């Protein structure tokens, strides 16, 4: 399963997000997003972070 990250609607990388949030917080967000996706793939996974809205999508 491929993971895509968008910050304020613009594509970004996992590395850039990890630098802003830290590895532990990103891992927690990914776990929550994956659980939500498995329950219902149509739900959009958005998280508010200090610099804007982070959207995590799976393919």
Beta strands, then each sheet from edge to edge (+ up, - down):
strand 1: 3-7
strand 2: 10-12
strand 3: 45-49
strand 4: 52-58
sheet 1: 2+ 1- 4+ 3-
end
